[in-house]
């Protein structure tokens, strides 16, 4: 999702696996962004009893944070890829 983060935030952000940036107390350099694993997600959904996925409603702020609605749209578009 690194490309998505950079695209949605117009080059001003990248994917991260933790809240704190490098150099800040409690930042853990060993925690890295995980590779997207669509097949793994499908297997986990099936194992949990949702082989066809499930419905949910995503709510998000609008105009509270930079590009918050664009981020929510990108997340919403990525989730269906895990359905079989």
mmCIF file of the N, C-alpha and C atoms, coordinates in Angstrom:
data_MODEL
# 
_entry.id   MODEL 
# 
loop_
_atom_site.group_PDB 
_atom_site.id 
_atom_site.type_symbol 
_atom_site.label_atom_id 
_atom_site.label_alt_id 
_atom_site.label_comp_id 
_atom_site.label_asym_id 
_atom_site.label_entity_id 
_atom_site.label_seq_id 
_atom_site.pdbx_PDB_ins_code 
_atom_site.Cartn_x 
_atom_site.Cartn_y 
_atom_site.Cartn_z 
_atom_site.occupancy 
_atom_site.B_iso_or_equiv 
_atom_site.pdbx_formal_charge 
_atom_site.auth_seq_id 
_atom_site.auth_comp_id 
_atom_site.auth_asym_id 
_atom_site.auth_atom_id 
_atom_site.pdbx_PDB_model_num 
ATOM 1   N N  . UNK A 1 1  ? 0.814   -1.188  0.000  1.00 0.00 ? 1  UNK A N  1 
ATOM 2   C CA . UNK A 1 1  ? 0.000   0.000   0.000  1.00 0.00 ? 1  UNK A CA 1 
ATOM 3   C C  . UNK A 1 1  ? 0.861   1.256   0.000  1.00 0.00 ? 1  UNK A C  1 
ATOM 4   N N  . UNK A 1 2  ? 2.153   1.074   -0.081 1.00 0.00 ? 2  UNK A N  1 
ATOM 5   C CA . UNK A 1 2  ? 3.038   2.233   -0.066 1.00 0.00 ? 2  UNK A CA 1 
ATOM 6   C C  . UNK A 1 2  ? 2.706   3.191   -1.192 1.00 0.00 ? 2  UNK A C  1 
ATOM 7   N N  . UNK A 1 3  ? 2.444   2.664   -2.391 1.00 0.00 ? 3  UNK A N  1 
ATOM 8   C CA . UNK A 1 3  ? 2.096   3.509   -3.513 1.00 0.00 ? 3  UNK A CA 1 
ATOM 9   C C  . UNK A 1 3  ? 0.802   4.251   -3.279 1.00 0.00 ? 3  UNK A C  1 
ATOM 10  N N  . UNK A 1 4  ? -0.158  3.580   -2.673 1.00 0.00 ? 4  UNK A N  1 
ATOM 11  C CA . UNK A 1 4  ? -1.445  4.209   -2.383 1.00 0.00 ? 4  UNK A CA 1 
ATOM 12  C C  . UNK A 1 4  ? -1.282  5.358   -1.398 1.00 0.00 ? 4  UNK A C  1 
ATOM 13  N N  . UNK A 1 5  ? -0.502  5.138   -0.356 1.00 0.00 ? 5  UNK A N  1 
ATOM 14  C CA . UNK A 1 5  ? -0.295  6.190   0.643  1.00 0.00 ? 5  UNK A CA 1 
ATOM 15  C C  . UNK A 1 5  ? 0.337   7.417   -0.005 1.00 0.00 ? 5  UNK A C  1 
ATOM 16  N N  . UNK A 1 6  ? 1.348   7.201   -0.816 1.00 0.00 ? 6  UNK A N  1 
ATOM 17  C CA . UNK A 1 6  ? 2.009   8.324   -1.483 1.00 0.00 ? 6  UNK A CA 1 
ATOM 18  C C  . UNK A 1 6  ? 1.071   9.009   -2.471 1.00 0.00 ? 6  UNK A C  1 
ATOM 19  N N  . UNK A 1 7  ? 0.254   8.207   -3.182 1.00 0.00 ? 7  UNK A N  1 
ATOM 20  C CA . UNK A 1 7  ? -0.661  8.779   -4.163 1.00 0.00 ? 7  UNK A CA 1 
ATOM 21  C C  . UNK A 1 7  ? -1.774  9.585   -3.486 1.00 0.00 ? 7  UNK A C  1 
ATOM 22  N N  . UNK A 1 8  ? -2.401  9.004   -2.475 1.00 0.00 ? 8  UNK A N  1 
ATOM 23  C CA . UNK A 1 8  ? -3.509  9.683   -1.796 1.00 0.00 ? 8  UNK A CA 1 
ATOM 24  C C  . UNK A 1 8  ? -3.031  10.960  -1.117 1.00 0.00 ? 8  UNK A C  1 
ATOM 25  N N  . UNK A 1 9  ? -1.835  10.914  -0.560 1.00 0.00 ? 9  UNK A N  1 
ATOM 26  C CA . UNK A 1 9  ? -1.308  12.083  0.142  1.00 0.00 ? 9  UNK A CA 1 
ATOM 27  C C  . UNK A 1 9  ? -0.433  12.966  -0.757 1.00 0.00 ? 9  UNK A C  1 
ATOM 28  N N  . UNK A 1 10 ? -0.510  12.732  -2.065 1.00 0.00 ? 10 UNK A N  1 
ATOM 29  C CA . UNK A 1 10 ? 0.166   13.550  -3.066 1.00 0.00 ? 10 UNK A CA 1 
ATOM 30  C C  . UNK A 1 10 ? 1.669   13.668  -2.802 1.00 0.00 ? 10 UNK A C  1 
ATOM 31  N N  . UNK A 1 11 ? 2.298   12.533  -2.467 1.00 0.00 ? 11 UNK A N  1 
ATOM 32  C CA . UNK A 1 11 ? 3.739   12.504  -2.275 1.00 0.00 ? 11 UNK A CA 1 
ATOM 33  C C  . UNK A 1 11 ? 4.215   13.021  -0.934 1.00 0.00 ? 11 UNK A C  1 
ATOM 34  N N  . UNK A 1 12 ? 3.307   13.421  -0.066 1.00 0.00 ? 12 UNK A N  1 
ATOM 35  C CA . UNK A 1 12 ? 3.689   13.998  1.214  1.00 0.00 ? 12 UNK A CA 1 
ATOM 36  C C  . UNK A 1 12 ? 3.660   13.001  2.367  1.00 0.00 ? 12 UNK A C  1 
ATOM 37  N N  . UNK A 1 13 ? 3.417   11.715  2.066  1.00 0.00 ? 13 UNK A N  1 
ATOM 38  C CA . UNK A 1 13 ? 3.356   10.697  3.121  1.00 0.00 ? 13 UNK A CA 1 
ATOM 39  C C  . UNK A 1 13 ? 3.697   9.346   2.523  1.00 0.00 ? 13 UNK A C  1 
ATOM 40  N N  . UNK A 1 14 ? 3.984   8.423   3.391  1.00 0.00 ? 14 UNK A N  1 
ATOM 41  C CA . UNK A 1 14 ? 4.243   7.052   2.983  1.00 0.00 ? 14 UNK A CA 1 
ATOM 42  C C  . UNK A 1 14 ? 3.626   6.109   3.994  1.00 0.00 ? 14 UNK A C  1 
ATOM 43  N N  . UNK A 1 15 ? 3.582   4.845   3.647  1.00 0.00 ? 15 UNK A N  1 
ATOM 44  C CA . UNK A 1 15 ? 3.024   3.846   4.554  1.00 0.00 ? 15 UNK A CA 1 
ATOM 45  C C  . UNK A 1 15 ? 3.901   3.728   5.793  1.00 0.00 ? 15 UNK A C  1 
ATOM 46  N N  . UNK A 1 16 ? 3.279   3.427   6.914  1.00 0.00 ? 16 UNK A N  1 
ATOM 47  C CA . UNK A 1 16 ? 4.011   3.237   8.159  1.00 0.00 ? 16 UNK A CA 1 
ATOM 48  C C  . UNK A 1 16 ? 3.354   2.122   8.958  1.00 0.00 ? 16 UNK A C  1 
ATOM 49  N N  . UNK A 1 17 ? 4.089   1.518   9.842  1.00 0.00 ? 17 UNK A N  1 
ATOM 50  C CA . UNK A 1 17 ? 3.560   0.437   10.664 1.00 0.00 ? 17 UNK A CA 1 
ATOM 51  C C  . UNK A 1 17 ? 3.390   0.876   12.119 1.00 0.00 ? 17 UNK A C  1 
ATOM 52  N N  . UNK A 1 18 ? 3.691   2.134   12.408 1.00 0.00 ? 18 UNK A N  1 
ATOM 53  C CA . UNK A 1 18 ? 3.549   2.616   13.778 1.00 0.00 ? 18 UNK A CA 1 
ATOM 54  C C  . UNK A 1 18 ? 3.299   4.120   13.772 1.00 0.00 ? 18 UNK A C  1 
ATOM 55  N N  . UNK A 1 19 ? 2.801   4.605   14.874 1.00 0.00 ? 19 UNK A N  1 
ATOM 56  C CA . UNK A 1 19 ? 2.424   6.012   14.967 1.00 0.00 ? 19 UNK A CA 1 
ATOM 57  C C  . UNK A 1 19 ? 3.620   6.953   15.050 1.00 0.00 ? 19 UNK A C  1 
ATOM 58  N N  . UNK A 1 20 ? 4.692   6.498   15.662 1.00 0.00 ? 20 UNK A N  1 
ATOM 59  C CA . UNK A 1 20 ? 5.802   7.393   15.965 1.00 0.00 ? 20 UNK A CA 1 
ATOM 60  C C  . UNK A 1 20 ? 6.877   7.362   14.889 1.00 0.00 ? 20 UNK A C  1 
ATOM 61  N N  . UNK A 1 21 ? 7.372   8.512   14.481 1.00 0.00 ? 21 UNK A N  1 
ATOM 62  C CA . UNK A 1 21 ? 8.441   8.541   13.477 1.00 0.00 ? 21 UNK A CA 1 
ATOM 63  C C  . UNK A 1 21 ? 9.794   8.210   14.098 1.00 0.00 ? 21 UNK A C  1 
ATOM 64  N N  . UNK A 1 22 ? 10.733  7.862   13.253 1.00 0.00 ? 22 UNK A N  1 
ATOM 65  C CA . UNK A 1 22 ? 12.095  7.571   13.702 1.00 0.00 ? 22 UNK A CA 1 
ATOM 66  C C  . UNK A 1 22 ? 12.642  8.765   14.479 1.00 0.00 ? 22 UNK A C  1 
ATOM 67  N N  . UNK A 1 23 ? 13.397  8.478   15.539 1.00 0.00 ? 23 UNK A N  1 
ATOM 68  C CA . UNK A 1 23 ? 13.991  9.538   16.343 1.00 0.00 ? 23 UNK A CA 1 
ATOM 69  C C  . UNK A 1 23 ? 13.151  9.939   17.536 1.00 0.00 ? 23 UNK A C  1 
ATOM 70  N N  . UNK A 1 24 ? 11.913  9.457   17.607 1.00 0.00 ? 24 UNK A N  1 
ATOM 71  C CA . UNK A 1 24 ? 11.035  9.784   18.724 1.00 0.00 ? 24 UNK A CA 1 
ATOM 72  C C  . UNK A 1 24 ? 11.074  8.633   19.729 1.00 0.00 ? 24 UNK A C  1 
ATOM 73  N N  . UNK A 1 25 ? 11.056  8.966   21.014 1.00 0.00 ? 25 UNK A N  1 
ATOM 74  C CA . UNK A 1 25 ? 11.055  7.938   22.053 1.00 0.00 ? 25 UNK A CA 1 
ATOM 75  C C  . UNK A 1 25 ? 9.929   6.936   21.796 1.00 0.00 ? 25 UNK A C  1 
ATOM 76  N N  . UNK A 1 26 ? 10.215  5.684   21.901 1.00 0.00 ? 26 UNK A N  1 
ATOM 77  C CA . UNK A 1 26 ? 9.293   4.552   21.711 1.00 0.00 ? 26 UNK A CA 1 
ATOM 78  C C  . UNK A 1 26 ? 9.188   4.091   20.262 1.00 0.00 ? 26 UNK A C  1 
ATOM 79  N N  . UNK A 1 27 ? 9.794   4.804   19.320 1.00 0.00 ? 27 UNK A N  1 
ATOM 80  C CA . UNK A 1 27 ? 9.809   4.297   17.942 1.00 0.00 ? 27 UNK A CA 1 
ATOM 81  C C  . UNK A 1 27 ? 10.621  3.009   17.926 1.00 0.00 ? 27 UNK A C  1 
ATOM 82  N N  . UNK A 1 28 ? 10.089  1.995   17.259 1.00 0.00 ? 28 UNK A N  1 
ATOM 83  C CA . UNK A 1 28 ? 10.777  0.709   17.191 1.00 0.00 ? 28 UNK A CA 1 
ATOM 84  C C  . UNK A 1 28 ? 11.163  0.436   15.749 1.00 0.00 ? 28 UNK A C  1 
ATOM 85  N N  . UNK A 1 29 ? 12.440  0.531   15.398 1.00 0.00 ? 29 UNK A N  1 
ATOM 86  C CA . UNK A 1 29 ? 12.853  0.352   14.005 1.00 0.00 ? 29 UNK A CA 1 
ATOM 87  C C  . UNK A 1 29 ? 12.598  -1.054  13.471 1.00 0.00 ? 29 UNK A C  1 
ATOM 88  N N  . UNK A 1 30 ? 12.425  -2.038  14.369 1.00 0.00 ? 30 UNK A N  1 
ATOM 89  C CA . UNK A 1 30 ? 12.157  -3.409  13.924 1.00 0.00 ? 30 UNK A CA 1 
ATOM 90  C C  . UNK A 1 30 ? 10.731  -3.593  13.405 1.00 0.00 ? 30 UNK A C  1 
ATOM 91  N N  . UNK A 1 31 ? 9.827   -2.684  13.730 1.00 0.00 ? 31 UNK A N  1 
ATOM 92  C CA . UNK A 1 31 ? 8.437   -2.777  13.265 1.00 0.00 ? 31 UNK A CA 1 
ATOM 93  C C  . UNK A 1 31 ? 8.379   -2.169  11.870 1.00 0.00 ? 31 UNK A C  1 
ATOM 94  N N  . UNK A 1 32 ? 8.097   -2.996  10.904 1.00 0.00 ? 32 UNK A N  1 
ATOM 95  C CA . UNK A 1 32 ? 8.110   -2.546  9.497  1.00 0.00 ? 32 UNK A CA 1 
ATOM 96  C C  . UNK A 1 32 ? 6.752   -2.765  8.852  1.00 0.00 ? 32 UNK A C  1 
ATOM 97  N N  . UNK A 1 33 ? 6.495   -2.046  7.783  1.00 0.00 ? 33 UNK A N  1 
ATOM 98  C CA . UNK A 1 33 ? 5.272   -2.212  7.007  1.00 0.00 ? 33 UNK A CA 1 
ATOM 99  C C  . UNK A 1 33 ? 5.265   -3.624  6.428  1.00 0.00 ? 33 UNK A C  1 
ATOM 100 N N  . UNK A 1 34 ? 4.160   -4.320  6.599  1.00 0.00 ? 34 UNK A N  1 
ATOM 101 C CA . UNK A 1 34 ? 4.067   -5.674  6.068  1.00 0.00 ? 34 UNK A CA 1 
ATOM 102 C C  . UNK A 1 34 ? 3.645   -5.640  4.606  1.00 0.00 ? 34 UNK A C  1 
ATOM 103 N N  . UNK A 1 35 ? 4.110   -6.647  3.875  1.00 0.00 ? 35 UNK A N  1 
ATOM 104 C CA . UNK A 1 35 ? 3.750   -6.789  2.480  1.00 0.00 ? 35 UNK A CA 1 
ATOM 105 C C  . UNK A 1 35 ? 2.278   -7.164  2.373  1.00 0.00 ? 35 UNK A C  1 
ATOM 106 N N  . UNK A 1 36 ? 1.588   -6.621  1.407  1.00 0.00 ? 36 UNK A N  1 
ATOM 107 C CA . UNK A 1 36 ? 0.187   -6.956  1.180  1.00 0.00 ? 36 UNK A CA 1 
ATOM 108 C C  . UNK A 1 36 ? 0.085   -8.422  0.763  1.00 0.00 ? 36 UNK A C  1 
ATOM 109 N N  . UNK A 1 37 ? -0.801  -9.169  1.391  1.00 0.00 ? 37 UNK A N  1 
ATOM 110 C CA . UNK A 1 37 ? -0.963  -10.591 1.123  1.00 0.00 ? 37 UNK A CA 1 
ATOM 111 C C  . UNK A 1 37 ? -2.447  -10.903 0.942  1.00 0.00 ? 37 UNK A C  1 
ATOM 112 N N  . UNK A 1 38 ? -2.945  -10.693 -0.272 1.00 0.00 ? 38 UNK A N  1 
ATOM 113 C CA . UNK A 1 38 ? -4.371  -10.888 -0.558 1.00 0.00 ? 38 UNK A CA 1 
ATOM 114 C C  . UNK A 1 38 ? -4.766  -12.346 -0.347 1.00 0.00 ? 38 UNK A C  1 
ATOM 115 N N  . UNK A 1 39 ? -3.971  -13.274 -0.828 1.00 0.00 ? 39 UNK A N  1 
ATOM 116 C CA . UNK A 1 39 ? -4.307  -14.697 -0.655 1.00 0.00 ? 39 UNK A CA 1 
ATOM 117 C C  . UNK A 1 39 ? -4.334  -15.073 0.822  1.00 0.00 ? 39 UNK A C  1 
ATOM 118 N N  . UNK A 1 40 ? -3.394  -14.566 1.581  1.00 0.00 ? 40 UNK A N  1 
ATOM 119 C CA . UNK A 1 40 ? -3.372  -14.816 3.016  1.00 0.00 ? 40 UNK A CA 1 
ATOM 120 C C  . UNK A 1 40 ? -4.612  -14.264 3.702  1.00 0.00 ? 40 UNK A C  1 
ATOM 121 N N  . UNK A 1 41 ? -5.046  -13.070 3.277  1.00 0.00 ? 41 UNK A N  1 
ATOM 122 C CA . UNK A 1 41 ? -6.259  -12.466 3.837  1.00 0.00 ? 41 UNK A CA 1 
ATOM 123 C C  . UNK A 1 41 ? -7.477  -13.322 3.511  1.00 0.00 ? 41 UNK A C  1 
ATOM 124 N N  . UNK A 1 42 ? -7.548  -13.818 2.284  1.00 0.00 ? 42 UNK A N  1 
ATOM 125 C CA . UNK A 1 42 ? -8.675  -14.681 1.901  1.00 0.00 ? 42 UNK A CA 1 
ATOM 126 C C  . UNK A 1 42 ? -8.699  -15.948 2.745  1.00 0.00 ? 42 UNK A C  1 
ATOM 127 N N  . UNK A 1 43 ? -7.536  -16.543 2.969  1.00 0.00 ? 43 UNK A N  1 
ATOM 128 C CA . UNK A 1 43 ? -7.450  -17.753 3.795  1.00 0.00 ? 43 UNK A CA 1 
ATOM 129 C C  . UNK A 1 43 ? -7.900  -17.465 5.227  1.00 0.00 ? 43 UNK A C  1 
ATOM 130 N N  . UNK A 1 44 ? -7.465  -16.336 5.775  1.00 0.00 ? 44 UNK A N  1 
ATOM 131 C CA . UNK A 1 44 ? -7.861  -15.994 7.138  1.00 0.00 ? 44 UNK A CA 1 
ATOM 132 C C  . UNK A 1 44 ? -9.360  -15.743 7.241  1.00 0.00 ? 44 UNK A C  1 
ATOM 133 N N  . UNK A 1 45 ? -9.935  -15.078 6.246  1.00 0.00 ? 45 UNK A N  1 
ATOM 134 C CA . UNK A 1 45 ? -11.382 -14.862 6.250  1.00 0.00 ? 45 UNK A CA 1 
ATOM 135 C C  . UNK A 1 45 ? -12.137 -16.185 6.190  1.00 0.00 ? 45 UNK A C  1 
ATOM 136 N N  . UNK A 1 46 ? -11.696 -17.084 5.321  1.00 0.00 ? 46 UNK A N  1 
ATOM 137 C CA . UNK A 1 46 ? -12.351 -18.399 5.206  1.00 0.00 ? 46 UNK A CA 1 
ATOM 138 C C  . UNK A 1 46 ? -12.220 -19.169 6.513  1.00 0.00 ? 46 UNK A C  1 
ATOM 139 N N  . UNK A 1 47 ? -11.037 -19.133 7.104  1.00 0.00 ? 47 UNK A N  1 
ATOM 140 C CA . UNK A 1 47 ? -10.797 -19.833 8.367  1.00 0.00 ? 47 UNK A CA 1 
ATOM 141 C C  . UNK A 1 47 ? -11.682 -19.283 9.484  1.00 0.00 ? 47 UNK A C  1 
ATOM 142 N N  . UNK A 1 48 ? -11.974 -17.992 9.431  1.00 0.00 ? 48 UNK A N  1 
ATOM 143 C CA . UNK A 1 48 ? -12.816 -17.355 10.443 1.00 0.00 ? 48 UNK A CA 1 
ATOM 144 C C  . UNK A 1 48 ? -14.304 -17.550 10.164 1.00 0.00 ? 48 UNK A C  1 
ATOM 145 N N  . UNK A 1 49 ? -14.630 -18.235 9.058  1.00 0.00 ? 49 UNK A N  1 
ATOM 146 C CA . UNK A 1 49 ? -16.036 -18.493 8.742  1.00 0.00 ? 49 UNK A CA 1 
ATOM 147 C C  . UNK A 1 49 ? -16.654 -17.495 7.790  1.00 0.00 ? 49 UNK A C  1 
ATOM 148 N N  . UNK A 1 50 ? -15.839 -16.720 7.106  1.00 0.00 ? 50 UNK A N  1 
ATOM 149 C CA . UNK A 1 50 ? -16.335 -15.719 6.157  1.00 0.00 ? 50 UNK A CA 1 
ATOM 150 C C  . UNK A 1 50 ? -15.696 -15.912 4.785  1.00 0.00 ? 50 UNK A C  1 
ATOM 151 N N  . UNK A 1 51 ? -15.931 -17.055 4.137  1.00 0.00 ? 51 UNK A N  1 
ATOM 152 C CA . UNK A 1 51 ? -15.261 -17.308 2.854  1.00 0.00 ? 51 UNK A CA 1 
ATOM 153 C C  . UNK A 1 51 ? -15.661 -16.323 1.756  1.00 0.00 ? 51 UNK A C  1 
ATOM 154 N N  . UNK A 1 52 ? -16.826 -15.712 1.864  1.00 0.00 ? 52 UNK A N  1 
ATOM 155 C CA . UNK A 1 52 ? -17.261 -14.716 0.879  1.00 0.00 ? 52 UNK A CA 1 
ATOM 156 C C  . UNK A 1 52 ? -17.112 -13.288 1.412  1.00 0.00 ? 52 UNK A C  1 
ATOM 157 N N  . UNK A 1 53 ? -16.385 -13.144 2.505  1.00 0.00 ? 53 UNK A N  1 
ATOM 158 C CA . UNK A 1 53 ? -16.218 -11.830 3.103  1.00 0.00 ? 53 UNK A CA 1 
ATOM 159 C C  . UNK A 1 53 ? -17.418 -11.458 3.956  1.00 0.00 ? 53 UNK A C  1 
ATOM 160 N N  . UNK A 1 54 ? -17.540 -10.207 4.307  1.00 0.00 ? 54 UNK A N  1 
ATOM 161 C CA . UNK A 1 54 ? -18.673 -9.733  5.103  1.00 0.00 ? 54 UNK A CA 1 
ATOM 162 C C  . UNK A 1 54 ? -18.866 -8.255  4.811  1.00 0.00 ? 54 UNK A C  1 
ATOM 163 N N  . UNK A 1 55 ? -20.016 -7.757  5.153  1.00 0.00 ? 55 UNK A N  1 
ATOM 164 C CA . UNK A 1 55 ? -20.331 -6.349  4.925  1.00 0.00 ? 55 UNK A CA 1 
ATOM 165 C C  . UNK A 1 55 ? -19.993 -5.544  6.169  1.00 0.00 ? 55 UNK A C  1 
ATOM 166 N N  . UNK A 1 56 ? -19.546 -4.321  5.954  1.00 0.00 ? 56 UNK A N  1 
ATOM 167 C CA . UNK A 1 56 ? -19.323 -3.410  7.063  1.00 0.00 ? 56 UNK A CA 1 
ATOM 168 C C  . UNK A 1 56 ? -19.495 -1.989  6.571  1.00 0.00 ? 56 UNK A C  1 
ATOM 169 N N  . UNK A 1 57 ? -19.700 -1.110  7.495  1.00 0.00 ? 57 UNK A N  1 
ATOM 170 C CA . UNK A 1 57 ? -19.821 0.305   7.174  1.00 0.00 ? 57 UNK A CA 1 
ATOM 171 C C  . UNK A 1 57 ? -18.581 1.015   7.691  1.00 0.00 ? 57 UNK A C  1 
ATOM 172 N N  . UNK A 1 58 ? -17.889 1.681   6.807  1.00 0.00 ? 58 UNK A N  1 
ATOM 173 C CA . UNK A 1 58 ? -16.697 2.433   7.175  1.00 0.00 ? 58 UNK A CA 1 
ATOM 174 C C  . UNK A 1 58 ? -17.112 3.885   7.387  1.00 0.00 ? 58 UNK A C  1 
ATOM 175 N N  . UNK A 1 59 ? -16.837 4.396   8.563  1.00 0.00 ? 59 UNK A N  1 
ATOM 176 C CA . UNK A 1 59 ? -17.096 5.818   8.816  1.00 0.00 ? 59 UNK A CA 1 
ATOM 177 C C  . UNK A 1 59 ? -15.764 6.521   9.025  1.00 0.00 ? 59 UNK A C  1 
ATOM 178 N N  . UNK A 1 60 ? -15.737 7.762   8.666  1.00 0.00 ? 60 UNK A N  1 
ATOM 179 C CA . UNK A 1 60 ? -14.489 8.512   8.708  1.00 0.00 ? 60 UNK A CA 1 
ATOM 180 C C  . UNK A 1 60 ? -14.802 9.994   8.860  1.00 0.00 ? 60 UNK A C  1 
ATOM 181 N N  . UNK A 1 61 ? -13.890 10.750  9.458  1.00 0.00 ? 61 UNK A N  1 
ATOM 182 C CA . UNK A 1 61 ? -14.094 12.201  9.479  1.00 0.00 ? 61 UNK A CA 1 
ATOM 183 C C  . UNK A 1 61 ? -13.971 12.769  8.067  1.00 0.00 ? 61 UNK A C  1 
ATOM 184 N N  . UNK A 1 62 ? -14.490 13.942  7.881  1.00 0.00 ? 62 UNK A N  1 
ATOM 185 C CA . UNK A 1 62 ? -14.408 14.618  6.597  1.00 0.00 ? 62 UNK A CA 1 
ATOM 186 C C  . UNK A 1 62 ? -13.954 16.050  6.854  1.00 0.00 ? 62 UNK A C  1 
ATOM 187 N N  . UNK A 1 63 ? -12.795 16.388  6.353  1.00 0.00 ? 63 UNK A N  1 
ATOM 188 C CA . UNK A 1 63 ? -12.194 17.716  6.516  1.00 0.00 ? 63 UNK A CA 1 
ATOM 189 C C  . UNK A 1 63 ? -11.719 17.989  7.936  1.00 0.00 ? 63 UNK A C  1 
ATOM 190 N N  . UNK A 1 64 ? -11.411 16.938  8.685  1.00 0.00 ? 64 UNK A N  1 
ATOM 191 C CA . UNK A 1 64 ? -10.804 17.124  10.001 1.00 0.00 ? 64 UNK A CA 1 
ATOM 192 C C  . UNK A 1 64 ? -9.301  16.928  9.929  1.00 0.00 ? 64 UNK A C  1 
ATOM 193 N N  . UNK A 1 65 ? -8.867  15.966  9.117  1.00 0.00 ? 65 UNK A N  1 
ATOM 194 C CA . UNK A 1 65 ? -7.454  15.660  8.937  1.00 0.00 ? 65 UNK A CA 1 
ATOM 195 C C  . UNK A 1 65 ? -7.115  15.807  7.459  1.00 0.00 ? 65 UNK A C  1 
ATOM 196 N N  . UNK A 1 66 ? -5.838  16.018  7.127  1.00 0.00 ? 66 UNK A N  1 
ATOM 197 C CA . UNK A 1 66 ? -5.470  16.155  5.714  1.00 0.00 ? 66 UNK A CA 1 
ATOM 198 C C  . UNK A 1 66 ? -5.884  14.919  4.901  1.00 0.00 ? 66 UNK A C  1 
ATOM 199 N N  . UNK A 1 67 ? -6.640  15.135  3.853  1.00 0.00 ? 67 UNK A N  1 
ATOM 200 C CA . UNK A 1 67 ? -7.072  14.085  2.917  1.00 0.00 ? 67 UNK A CA 1 
ATOM 201 C C  . UNK A 1 67 ? -7.826  12.941  3.581  1.00 0.00 ? 67 UNK A C  1 
ATOM 202 N N  . UNK A 1 68 ? -8.514  13.203  4.692  1.00 0.00 ? 68 UNK A N  1 
ATOM 203 C CA . UNK A 1 68 ? -9.174  12.118  5.405  1.00 0.00 ? 68 UNK A CA 1 
ATOM 204 C C  . UNK A 1 68 ? -10.212 11.385  4.552  1.00 0.00 ? 68 UNK A C  1 
ATOM 205 N N  . UNK A 1 69 ? -10.975 12.079  3.754  1.00 0.00 ? 69 UNK A N  1 
ATOM 206 C CA . UNK A 1 69 ? -11.975 11.385  2.927  1.00 0.00 ? 69 UNK A CA 1 
ATOM 207 C C  . UNK A 1 69 ? -11.308 10.572  1.816  1.00 0.00 ? 69 UNK A C  1 
ATOM 208 N N  . UNK A 1 70 ? -10.207 11.072  1.260  1.00 0.00 ? 70 UNK A N  1 
ATOM 209 C CA . UNK A 1 70 ? -9.482  10.303  0.235  1.00 0.00 ? 70 UNK A CA 1 
ATOM 210 C C  . UNK A 1 70 ? -8.846  9.050   0.827  1.00 0.00 ? 70 UNK A C  1 
ATOM 211 N N  . UNK A 1 71 ? -8.360  9.149   2.062  1.00 0.00 ? 71 UNK A N  1 
ATOM 212 C CA . UNK A 1 71 ? -7.794  7.982   2.729  1.00 0.00 ? 71 UNK A CA 1 
ATOM 213 C C  . UNK A 1 71 ? -8.881  6.939   2.959  1.00 0.00 ? 71 UNK A C  1 
ATOM 214 N N  . UNK A 1 72 ? -10.036 7.371   3.445  1.00 0.00 ? 72 UNK A N  1 
ATOM 215 C CA . UNK A 1 72 ? -11.144 6.446   3.682  1.00 0.00 ? 72 UNK A CA 1 
ATOM 216 C C  . UNK A 1 72 ? -11.577 5.775   2.377  1.00 0.00 ? 72 UNK A C  1 
ATOM 217 N N  . UNK A 1 73 ? -11.613 6.517   1.284  1.00 0.00 ? 73 UNK A N  1 
ATOM 218 C CA . UNK A 1 73 ? -11.979 5.937   -0.013 1.00 0.00 ? 73 UNK A CA 1 
ATOM 219 C C  . UNK A 1 73 ? -10.962 4.902   -0.461 1.00 0.00 ? 73 UNK A C  1 
ATOM 220 N N  . UNK A 1 74 ? -9.679  5.169   -0.260 1.00 0.00 ? 74 UNK A N  1 
ATOM 221 C CA . UNK A 1 74 ? -8.639  4.213   -0.646 1.00 0.00 ? 74 UNK A CA 1 
ATOM 222 C C  . UNK A 1 74 ? -8.747  2.932   0.179  1.00 0.00 ? 74 UNK A C  1 
ATOM 223 N N  . UNK A 1 75 ? -9.008  3.067   1.473  1.00 0.00 ? 75 UNK A N  1 
ATOM 224 C CA . UNK A 1 75 ? -9.168  1.896   2.342  1.00 0.00 ? 75 UNK A CA 1 
ATOM 225 C C  . UNK A 1 75 ? -10.391 1.102   1.898  1.00 0.00 ? 75 UNK A C  1 
ATOM 226 N N  . UNK A 1 76 ? -11.502 1.791   1.655  1.00 0.00 ? 76 UNK A N  1 
ATOM 227 C CA . UNK A 1 76 ? -12.731 1.116   1.244  1.00 0.00 ? 76 UNK A CA 1 
ATOM 228 C C  . UNK A 1 76 ? -12.550 0.374   -0.081 1.00 0.00 ? 76 UNK A C  1 
ATOM 229 N N  . UNK A 1 77 ? -11.776 0.927   -0.983 1.00 0.00 ? 77 UNK A N  1 
ATOM 230 C CA . UNK A 1 77 ? -11.541 0.264   -2.269 1.00 0.00 ? 77 UNK A CA 1 
ATOM 231 C C  . UNK A 1 77 ? -10.589 -0.917  -2.140 1.00 0.00 ? 77 UNK A C  1 
ATOM 232 N N  . UNK A 1 78 ? -9.723  -0.919  -1.131 1.00 0.00 ? 78 UNK A N  1 
ATOM 233 C CA . UNK A 1 78 ? -8.763  -2.013  -0.958 1.00 0.00 ? 78 UNK A CA 1 
ATOM 234 C C  . UNK A 1 78 ? -9.391  -3.223  -0.292 1.00 0.00 ? 78 UNK A C  1 
ATOM 235 N N  . UNK A 1 79 ? -10.331 -3.049  0.617  1.00 0.00 ? 79 UNK A N  1 
ATOM 236 C CA . UNK A 1 79 ? -10.894 -4.174  1.371  1.00 0.00 ? 79 UNK A CA 1 
ATOM 237 C C  . UNK A 1 79 ? -11.559 -5.236  0.515  1.00 0.00 ? 79 UNK A C  1 
ATOM 238 N N  . UNK A 1 80 ? -12.331 -4.889  -0.502 1.00 0.00 ? 80 UNK A N  1 
ATOM 239 C CA . UNK A 1 80 ? -12.997 -5.950  -1.286 1.00 0.00 ? 80 UNK A CA 1 
ATOM 240 C C  . UNK A 1 80 ? -12.036 -6.898  -2.010 1.00 0.00 ? 80 UNK A C  1 
ATOM 241 N N  . UNK A 1 81 ? -10.796 -6.520  -2.180 1.00 0.00 ? 81 UNK A N  1 
ATOM 242 C CA . UNK A 1 81 ? -9.832  -7.396  -2.856 1.00 0.00 ? 81 UNK A CA 1 
ATOM 243 C C  . UNK A 1 81 ? -9.602  -8.692  -2.081 1.00 0.00 ? 81 UNK A C  1 
ATOM 244 N N  . UNK A 1 82 ? -9.873  -8.685  -0.797 1.00 0.00 ? 82 UNK A N  1 
ATOM 245 C CA . UNK A 1 82 ? -9.640  -9.879  0.023  1.00 0.00 ? 82 UNK A CA 1 
ATOM 246 C C  . UNK A 1 82 ? -10.799 -10.874 -0.067 1.00 0.00 ? 82 UNK A C  1 
ATOM 247 N N  . UNK A 1 83 ? -11.896 -10.472 -0.655 1.00 0.00 ? 83 UNK A N  1 
ATOM 248 C CA . UNK A 1 83 ? -13.010 -11.414 -0.800 1.00 0.00 ? 83 UNK A CA 1 
ATOM 249 C C  . UNK A 1 83 ? -12.710 -12.407 -1.892 1.00 0.00 ? 83 UNK A C  1 
ATOM 250 N N  . UNK A 1 84 ? -13.180 -13.609 -1.705 1.00 0.00 ? 84 UNK A N  1 
ATOM 251 C CA . UNK A 1 84 ? -12.947 -14.670 -2.700 1.00 0.00 ? 84 UNK A CA 1 
ATOM 252 C C  . UNK A 1 84 ? -13.801 -14.458 -3.931 1.00 0.00 ? 84 UNK A C  1 
# 
